[in-house]
Amino acid sequence: MKNITLTTLSVFILLIGISTSFATKAYGTHDDVAALQKQLVTMQETLMQKMGTMEETIKDQQEMINDLKEQNRKVVEIPMPNYKDNIDTETSDFQEIVGREIDDYFTKEGTREKMVKAGFAPKLDIGYKKGFYLKTLDDKFSVNLRNRIQFKYEYRDLDWGIEDDSSFDHRRVRTELSGHAYDENIKYRFEWESSSDDVELLDAYVDITHVPWANIWMGQGKVYSRQVLTSGTTLQMIDRSVISDEFSFQDDKRKRGVAIHSDKILDGKIDYLFGVYNPQNKFTDNTINTMLYIARSSYYPFGPYESYKESDWEYTETFKAHIGGGIGFEQIGENSGASGQSFSFTFNDNRDEVDQTQILGEFGFKYKGLSLVGEYHYRKRKLLDALESGDSGAEFGAIGEGAALHDHGLFVQGGYFVVPKKLEIAGRYELFVPDDDYAGLNSVGIALYDVKTYEAGINYFIHGRDHKVQLNYRSVNYDGHYRSLGLGSIHNNELLMQYQIYF
């Protein structure tokens, strides 16, 4: 068909050329003939290109027709049920075989590309894989949608004569959008929290990964310690440790800024991050000329593994471990402990009053369902400007310039799958030691309390990490010395249950 069409077209163009030649001899010049011939050649080339495109389309359609004929032949060869046999076609082998043949064809690799080229399908891939996704077939753009619900019950047996409480709560209700744009190395992520009255933007960042050893991250997201960087969907216990909360910079685990990072150094045996962020919480613009500076790194002597996911649900076949650390520094006007357990500076309107430095150490391993992680935190907060007597934070006495508080905290946490990938038992120990030697506090006979937490848990995984039920018992002991008030330590007991579905 193509040859006949091209022959006809060539003859047609030749006749036009001959006619034009004769006409030109009678009426035109040599330049006119050359211009006309050039136009005819251009027309011929354009028509040839269009014919080639049409041929490719017809070829793709013919391939699909041939494939469908082949599938039809297989179906025809299947013995038809005899109506005399009174076969229920809804449950018959015939219907099952036909359905399987059709499914096999439309899920076969390359079928969708053929359908797109033939004009029978859009140039998009839509489906579900760890979330609902949509992407272009050239893989330049993609978006993945995931939702998470964590519904928690908590009962607290409180000390010091305080009435016990019992409550249901949406621990997390979140929606996530992630993917890449323009190419696979420009990645993005958004995450919203909607468990309260207002919808809150938690994550909004872009990660550019063209250079494997120096990725560029910019936007708003979690920073500093490994447990904070671990997703709430993969925590071994229901809540993060009190230590992770206490040693978050300015009460907030998320910051806005830029960072350079990589997890590809020495074939994944080293990861690192250097970042600069606004020192206040994630929604606050910086009003001073100093920033929060963070550096962290980890070493994996036996190769990389799922170290930023707690519990060894993957059942790591060979021993894997990590050791790491980090440091953070900021100089800022206001600073307070996240959980109210450490002493809080409250200053006058003058800024740049606190010089805060934090140091972090981490370790962990996984092996055949057994896992262990631990973190040590140190924080030094040095007062650069003294409080005046009329300030609200001077109830324990004026603080002199150069005074500093030194706080320490650590936790160790582990678990073991008694039934691989299904049932895990876990436990955690925490210790928080604030600085209680400050003269302003001791002058009134009050020292800040140490906090010890013991926690045990059972995790049942229904469908992997994404769908699970957790049960925790927690004992919180405030071992303070309230000498002037004649009060002893506080011991609170808590029972927590949580259901998670992540899809």
C-alpha positions in Angstrom: 0.0 0.0 0.0 2.8 2.4 0.9 4.7 1.7 -2.4 1.6 2.3 -4.5 0.9 5.6 -2.7 4.5 6.8 -3.0 4.7 5.8 -6.7 1.5 7.7 -7.4 2.8 10.7 -5.5 6.1 10.7 -7.3 4.4 10.5 -10.7 2.1 13.4 -9.7 5.0 15.5 -8.7 6.9 14.6 -11.9 4.0 15.6 -14.0 3.7 18.9 -12.2 7.4 19.5 -12.7 7.2 18.8 -16.5 4.2 21.0 -16.9 5.9 23.7 -15.0 9.0 23.4 -17.1 7.0 23.8 -20.3 5.1 26.7 -18.9 8.2 28.4 -17.7 9.7 28.2 -21.2 6.7 30.0 -22.4 6.2 32.5 -19.6 8.9 32.3 -16.9 12.6 32.7 -16.2 15.2 30.2 -15.1 15.1 31.6 -11.5 11.4 31.0 -11.3 11.8 27.4 -12.4 14.5 26.8 -9.7 12.3 28.3 -7.0 9.3 26.2 -8.0 11.4 23.0 -8.2 12.8 23.7 -4.7 9.2 24.1 -3.3 8.2 20.9 -4.9 11.1 19.0 -3.4 10.2 20.4 0.1 6.6 19.3 -0.4 7.8 15.9 -1.4 10.0 15.6 1.8 7.1 16.7 4.0 4.7 14.3 2.5 7.2 11.5 2.9 7.6 12.3 6.6 3.9 12.3 7.1 3.6 9.0 5.3 6.3 7.5 7.5 4.4 8.6 10.6 1.2 7.2 9.3 3.0 3.9 8.5 4.3 3.7 12.1 0.8 4.3 13.5 -0.7 1.7 11.2 2.0 -0.7 12.1 1.4 -0.3 15.9 -2.4 -0.7 15.4 -1.8 -3.8 13.2 0.4 -5.3 16.0 -2.4 -4.8 18.5 -4.9 -6.3 16.1 -2.6 -9.3 15.6 -2.2 -9.7 19.4 -5.9 -9.5 19.9 -6.4 -12.1 17.2 -4.0 -14.4 18.9 -5.8 -13.9 22.2 -9.1 -14.6 20.4 -7.6 -17.7 18.9 -6.7 -19.0 22.3 -10.1 -18.3 23.6 -11.8 -20.0 20.7 -9.7 -23.1 21.3 -11.0 -23.4 24.8 -13.8 -26.0 24.8 -17.2 -24.3 25.0 -19.5 -25.6 27.7 -22.5 -27.5 26.4 -25.8 -26.0 27.5 -27.0 -29.6 28.1 -24.4 -30.0 30.8 -26.1 -27.2 32.8 -22.8 -25.5 33.6 -22.9 -22.4 35.8 -20.8 -20.0 33.6 -20.2 -17.6 36.6 -18.1 -20.2 38.3 -16.9 -22.3 35.4 -13.3 -22.9 34.4 -14.2 -21.3 31.0 -14.8 -17.9 32.5 -11.7 -18.1 34.6 -9.5 -19.0 31.7 -10.9 -16.3 29.5 -10.5 -13.7 32.2 -6.9 -14.8 32.9 -5.9 -14.6 29.2 -7.3 -11.0 28.9 -5.6 -9.9 32.1 -2.3 -11.4 31.0 -2.5 -9.5 27.8 -3.3 -6.1 29.2 -0.7 -6.4 32.0 2.0 -7.6 29.7 5.1 -5.4 29.4 4.9 -3.1 26.4 1.1 -3.4 25.9 0.4 0.0 27.4 3.1 1.6 25.3 1.5 0.1 22.2 -1.9 1.3 23.2 -0.5 4.9 23.8 1.2 4.9 20.4 -1.9 3.6 18.7 -4.0 6.3 20.4 -6.0 3.9 22.6 -4.7 5.1 26.0 -3.5 8.3 27.7 0.2 9.0 28.1 0.0 8.4 31.9 0.6 5.5 34.2 -2.0 5.3 37.1 -2.1 2.8 39.9 -1.3 1.9 43.5 2.1 1.0 44.9 2.8 2.3 48.5 0.2 4.9 47.7 -1.9 6.0 44.8 0.4 7.2 42.0 0.2 9.0 38.7 3.2 9.5 36.4 4.0 10.2 32.8 5.3 7.3 30.7 8.5 9.2 30.0 9.0 9.3 33.8 9.6 13.1 33.9 6.8 13.8 36.3 5.2 11.7 39.1 3.0 12.2 42.1 2.3 9.8 44.9 -0.6 10.2 47.4 -0.6 8.6 50.8 -2.8 9.0 53.9 -2.2 8.0 57.5 -4.5 7.6 60.5 -3.2 6.8 64.0 -5.9 6.4 66.6 -4.7 6.2 70.2 -6.2 5.5 73.6 -4.3 6.6 76.7 -5.0 5.9 80.4 -2.8 7.7 83.0 -2.5 6.8 86.7 -1.1 10.0 88.2 0.7 10.5 91.4 0.4 13.3 94.1 -3.3 12.9 94.4 -4.0 14.2 90.9 -7.1 12.6 89.4 -6.4 9.9 86.8 -7.4 10.6 83.2 -8.5 8.5 80.2 -8.8 9.7 76.6 -9.2 8.8 73.0 -7.1 10.8 70.5 -6.2 11.1 66.9 -2.4 10.9 67.3 -1.8 11.6 63.7 -4.1 12.2 60.7 -1.9 13.1 57.8 -1.9 13.4 54.0 1.3 13.2 52.0 2.2 14.1 48.4 5.6 13.2 47.0 7.2 12.5 43.7 9.5 14.2 41.1 9.3 16.9 38.5 11.1 17.4 35.2 13.4 14.4 36.0 13.9 11.8 38.6 16.5 13.8 40.4 14.3 16.7 41.4 12.2 15.3 44.2 9.6 17.0 46.3 7.4 16.2 49.3 4.4 17.8 51.1 2.8 16.6 54.3 -0.2 18.0 56.2 -1.5 17.3 59.7 -5.3 17.5 60.2 -5.9 15.9 63.6 -6.7 19.3 65.2 -9.1 22.0 64.2 -6.7 23.5 61.7 -4.8 21.9 58.9 -1.0 22.4 59.5 1.7 22.2 56.9 4.5 20.0 58.3 6.8 19.2 55.4 7.4 21.2 52.2 10.7 20.7 50.5 12.6 19.9 47.3 15.6 17.5 47.2 17.9 17.8 44.2 20.0 14.6 43.7 21.8 15.1 40.4 25.2 14.9 42.3 25.1 11.6 44.3 27.7 12.8 46.9 26.2 16.3 47.3 22.4 16.4 47.2 20.8 19.8 47.8 17.8 20.0 50.2 15.7 23.1 50.6 12.4 23.9 52.4 10.8 22.8 55.6 11.3 19.4 57.3 12.6 17.4 60.3 16.2 17.9 61.5 18.9 16.6 63.8 18.6 13.2 65.6 17.9 9.8 64.0 14.7 9.1 65.9 13.3 12.5 64.9 14.2 11.8 61.3 12.4 8.4 61.5 8.9 8.5 60.2 6.1 8.2 62.8 4.8 5.2 60.8 7.9 3.1 61.6 8.4 3.9 65.3 8.9 0.9 67.5 7.0 2.4 70.4 3.8 4.4 70.1 5.5 7.7 70.9 9.0 9.0 70.4 11.2 9.2 73.5 10.9 12.1 75.9 14.6 12.7 75.1 13.8 13.3 71.5 11.2 15.9 72.5 13.3 17.6 75.2 16.4 18.1 72.9 14.5 19.5 69.9 15.7 23.0 69.1 13.2 25.6 70.2 10.5 23.0 70.9 10.2 22.1 67.2 11.4 19.1 65.3 11.0 20.8 62.0 12.9 23.8 60.6 13.1 25.9 57.4 16.5 26.1 55.7 18.9 24.5 53.2 21.2 21.5 53.5 23.8 19.5 51.6 23.6 15.7 52.3 24.3 12.3 50.8 23.9 8.6 51.7 26.1 7.4 48.9 29.6 7.9 50.3 31.8 4.7 50.1 28.9 2.7 48.6 26.5 3.8 51.3 28.8 3.1 54.3 28.8 6.8 55.2 26.0 9.4 55.2 26.3 13.1 56.2 24.4 16.3 56.4 25.3 20.0 56.8 22.4 22.4 57.2 21.6 26.0 58.0 18.1 26.8 59.3 15.9 29.5 60.9 16.5 29.0 64.6 12.9 29.6 65.7 10.0 27.2 65.0 9.0 26.2 61.5 6.4 28.9 61.0 8.5 31.8 62.3 10.6 34.1 60.1 14.0 34.9 61.6 14.2 38.3 63.3 17.9 38.2 64.1 21.0 37.8 62.1 22.1 34.4 63.4 21.0 30.9 62.3 20.8 27.3 63.5 23.8 25.3 62.2 23.6 21.5 62.2 26.0 18.8 61.1 25.5 15.0 61.4 27.0 11.9 60.0 26.8 8.1 60.4 29.0 5.1 59.6 27.8 1.7 58.5 30.7 -0.8 58.8 28.8 -3.7 57.4 27.0 -1.8 54.7 23.8 0.3 54.5 20.4 -1.0 55.8 17.0 0.2 56.9 18.5 2.2 59.8 16.0 5.0 59.7 13.2 2.6 60.3 12.8 1.1 63.8 12.1 -2.6 64.4 13.6 -5.3 62.2 10.4 -6.1 60.3 12.5 -6.7 57.1 14.3 -9.6 59.1 17.9 -8.5 58.2 19.7 -11.7 57.3 23.2 -10.5 58.0 24.4 -8.3 61.0 24.1 -4.6 60.2 25.0 -1.7 62.5 25.6 2.0 62.6 27.4 4.5 64.8 27.0 8.3 64.3 26.7 11.7 65.8 25.9 15.3 65.3 26.3 18.8 66.6 24.0 21.9 66.5 24.7 25.5 67.4 22.5 28.6 67.6 22.5 32.0 69.3 19.0 33.2 70.0 16.9 35.4 72.4 14.4 32.9 73.8 14.8 29.3 74.7 12.6 26.8 76.6 12.5 23.1 77.2 10.0 21.1 75.1 8.3 19.2 77.9 8.8 21.6 80.8 11.2 19.3 82.4 14.3 21.5 82.1 14.8 25.0 83.3 13.5 27.7 80.9 15.2 31.0 80.4 12.9 33.9 80.1 14.6 37.2 79.0 14.0 40.8 78.3 13.5 42.2 74.9 17.2 42.2 74.0 18.0 39.5 71.5 21.1 37.2 71.0 21.1 36.3 74.7 21.5 32.6 74.7 24.4 30.7 73.2 23.2 27.1 72.8 25.2 24.1 71.7 24.1 20.5 71.5 26.0 17.3 70.8 24.5 14.0 69.8 25.7 10.4 69.7 23.9 7.4 68.1 24.3 3.7 67.7 22.1 0.8 66.6 22.0 -2.7 64.9 19.6 -5.2 63.3 19.9 -8.9 62.9 17.2 -11.5 62.1 14.3 -9.8 63.9 16.4 -8.3 66.7 17.0 -4.6 66.8 18.6 -2.1 69.2 19.0 1.7 69.0 20.3 4.3 71.4 21.0 8.1 71.5 22.9 10.3 73.9 22.2 14.1 74.0 24.2 16.9 75.6 23.0 20.6 75.7 24.8 23.7 77.0 22.9 27.0 77.2 25.0 30.0 78.1 23.4 33.3 79.1 25.0 36.2 77.3 22.9 39.0 78.9 21.7 39.1 82.5 18.0 39.2 83.5 16.8 42.4 85.2 15.0 42.1 88.5 11.6 43.0 87.0 11.6 40.4 84.3 9.1 37.5 84.4 11.8 34.9 84.5 13.5 36.1 87.6 11.4 34.3 90.2 14.3 32.1 91.2 16.8 35.0 91.4 18.7 37.1 88.9 21.0 35.2 86.5 24.4 36.6 86.0 26.1 37.0 82.6 28.2 34.0 81.6 26.0 31.5 83.6 25.4 28.2 81.8 23.2 25.2 82.2 24.4 21.7 81.2 21.7 19.1 80.5 22.1 15.4 79.6 19.8 12.8 78.3 19.9 9.3 76.8 17.6 6.4 75.8 18.2 2.8 74.8 15.5 0.9 72.9 15.2 -2.6 71.5 12.8 -5.3 70.2 12.6 -8.8 68.9 10.1 -10.5 66.6 8.9 -13.7 68.3 6.9 -14.3 65.2 8.8 -13.0 62.2 7.1 -10.0 60.4 4.0 -10.4 62.7 4.6 -10.1 66.4 7.3 -8.1 68.2 8.0 -7.4 71.8 9.9 -4.2 72.6 11.2 -2.0 75.5 12.8 1.3 76.2 14.7 3.0 79.0 15.2 6.8 79.2 17.1 9.1 81.5 17.0 12.9 81.5 19.4 14.8 83.9 18.9 18.6 83.9 21.4 21.0 85.5 20.3 21.4 89.1 23.4 23.1 90.5 22.5 26.7 89.7 22.7 28.9 92.8 19.5 30.8 92.0 17.5 27.5 92.4 19.4 26.1 95.3 19.0 29.4 97.3 15.3 28.5 97.7 15.9 24.9 98.4 14.6 23.6 95.1 16.5 21.4 92.7 15.2 20.3 89.3 14.3 16.6 88.9 15.8 13.8 87.0 13.3 11.8 84.8 13.5 8.1 84.4 11.1 6.3 82.0 10.6 2.6 81.6 8.5 1.3 78.8 7.4 -2.1 77.4 5.4 -2.8 74.3 3.8 -5.4 72.0 3.4 -4.7 68.2 1.2 -6.8 65.9 1.8 -6.2 62.2 -1.4 -6.8 60.2 -0.1 -5.8 56.8 3.6 -4.9 57.2 4.6 -1.7 58.8 1.7 0.3 57.3 -1.1 -1.5 59.1 -0.5 -2.5 62.7 -1.7 -2.4 66.3 0.6 -1.3 69.2 0.2 -1.7 73.0 2.6 0.1 75.4 2.9 0.4 79.2 5.0 3.3 80.5 6.3 4.2 84.0 7.5 7.8 84.4 9.5 8.6 87.5 10.4 12.2 88.4 13.2 11.7 91.0 13.3 15.2 92.2 14.3 16.6 95.6 11.7 19.2 96.6 13.3 19.7 100.0 11.7 23.0 101.0 8.2 21.6 100.2 8.7 18.3 101.9 7.7 16.4 98.7 9.1 13.2 97.3 9.4 11.7 93.9 6.5 11.4 91.4 5.6 8.1 89.8 3.1 8.1 86.9 1.9 5.0 85.1 0.4 5.1 81.6 -1.3 2.6 79.3 -1.4 3.3 75.6 -3.0 1.5 72.7 -2.8 2.6 69.0 -4.2 1.5 65.7 -2.4 2.6 62.5 -3.4 2.4 58.9 -1.2 3.9 56.2 -2.2 3.7 52.6 
